[in-house]
């Protein structure tokens, strides 16, 4: 079985980027969903404390 890494996208690139950076983000996001069906998102603004709480409950 072939191992694949989960692609990561930086939401900050979309939120704070210019038109070219936003287009690159959308392209990368679409490619990740098309190839893998899953994507990790960084710089999403969700506090780590909240993420940890969800995992512990």
C-alpha positions as semicolon CSV with decimal commas, in nm:
position;residue;x (nm);y (nm);z (nm)
1;X;0,000;0,000;0,000
2;X;0,128;0,345;-0,091
3;X;0,162;0,594;0,194
4;X;0,046;0,947;0,131
5;X;0,096;1,254;0,341
6;X;-0,207;1,462;0,426
7;X;-0,172;1,789;0,234
8;X;-0,168;2,106;0,441
9;X;-0,311;2,440;0,338
10;X;-0,255;2,772;0,512
11;X;-0,585;2,953;0,561
12;X;-0,389;3,270;0,635
13;X;-0,282;3,269;0,270
14;X;-0,647;3,299;0,171
15;X;-0,762;3,536;0,445
16;X;-0,468;3,777;0,429
17;X;-0,335;3,715;0,079
18;X;-0,372;3,907;-0,241
19;X;-0,576;3,777;-0,534
20;X;-0,289;3,564;-0,664
21;X;-0,225;3,407;-0,321
22;X;-0,595;3,337;-0,271
23;X;-0,614;3,171;-0,611
24;X;-0,311;2,955;-0,524
25;X;-0,476;2,855;-0,196
26;X;-0,798;2,755;-0,373
27;X;-0,599;2,557;-0,631
28;X;-0,405;2,372;-0,360
29;X;-0,721;2,302;-0,159
30;X;-0,905;2,168;-0,462
31;X;-0,610;1,954;-0,564
32;X;-0,583;1,807;-0,214
33;X;-0,949;1,711;-0,205
34;X;-0,932;1,570;-0,557
35;X;-0,618;1,359;-0,498
36;X;-0,652;1,260;-0,131
37;X;-1,002;1,356;-0,021
38;X;-0,875;1,515;0,297
39;X;-0,674;1,821;0,392
40;X;-0,518;1,969;0,704
41;X;-0,566;2,340;0,763
42;X;-0,313;2,556;0,948
43;X;-0,352;2,916;1,063
44;X;-0,727;2,862;1,095
45;X;-0,766;3,071;1,409
46;X;-0,914;2,797;1,630
47;X;-0,734;2,816;1,966
48;X;-0,526;2,509;2,055
49;X;-0,701;2,495;2,393
50;X;-1,036;2,442;2,222
51;X;-0,893;2,174;1,993
52;X;-0,743;1,993;2,293
53;X;-1,075;2,012;2,478
54;X;-1,260;1,848;2,189
55;X;-1,010;1,563;2,182
56;X;-1,036;1,508;2,558
57;X;-1,415;1,497;2,572
